[in-house]
Amino acid sequence: DVLEEKISQTNLQNVLQKIEQPLSAVLYQMERFGIGLDKFILANLNKKIDQEIEKSEKEIYHIAGARFNIGSPKQLSEILFKKLKIETQDLRKTPGGVLSTQASELEKLKGEHKIIDWILQYREMTKLKTTYVVPLPLLVDTSSRIHTNFNQEGTATGRLSSDNPNLQNIPTRSDWGMAVRRAFVAQKGYKLVSFDYSQIELRVAASLSHDRKMLQIFKEGKDIHAMTAAEIEGVSEKNVTPKLRREAKILNFGVLYGMSAQGFSEAAGVSHERAGEFIKKYFQTFDGVARMVEGLKTQVKAKGYVETLTGRRRYLPEIHSSNWHIRQAAERA
């Protein structure tokens, strides 16, 4: 009774009755049915990964001129920055004052020294091995199927999450990650099929914002990224270079998630000035999107939450934080 009253007060009956309750029955069937795993593919992959790990270790020790624990951030930091004296540029420091050797930090040093590539490869291999290649075969049932849990309540945005094991975070951006994915198989007589939407965030943005230009581009079936570049640069679509299109693509998705001029500058490899000018022109061109973005910020400051088209709410009390960084994160959310 208590929850029913709260659901009624917040107009969430539609989300509960039309989305979440029917979905739970579907997820139950998915969990019960599971997905097939070919253990032999992973066993062969494990041997290849072991060879790659061994090769990476040898190269790292050879370049470093010493054996050390590659998995120890402290020892790795000493080898890279004290012994090999690699330029640290703008690397972060850990709370203990040691230069960070996190993957995101080492990525910044790619090309600075050959040892960096080997360390990144070593890390990718060891992570694939310990997170997927070895544990996954241990989780199958007698029919070689894995039964994950799908969580409807796992995220603030309402998307599904998966655990025990998490089947949503198996890498896709490397050949090795794709090799792990190939171990998931359909049973005889069936196929695994992938469905995806083309540029769904931008289509949703066009619909929500009623932006005339963006709606027109989609209705005419044109390339949204090329047309964005053409509009901002004031050139015809045929004169849009691949570089301009790439910049527009980064901005099209980035703007929807609160990307700053600094973020755009780094992602697109353009100067800070050009990034700022590009964003300014973008909002002038797609003024409907600009009004929507500002309107959402105003709404969340007044109401404390935002809503999806179906009425799902996300509360963002951090919007009133006195800390600028926390406030900015709430605006992006």
PyMOL commands that set and color helices and strands:
alter all, ss='L'
color gray80, all
select helices_A, chain A and resi 2-9+13-33+39-64+73-83+103-107+114-133+135-138+175-181+200-209+212-219+224-233+237-239+242-256+261-268+272-285+287-303+317-320+324-332
alter helices_A, ss='H'
color red, helices_A
select strands_A, chain A and resi 35-37+145-146+149-151+161-163+184-185+305-307+313-315
alter strands_A, ss='S'
color yellow, strands_A
deselect
rebuild
show_as cartoon
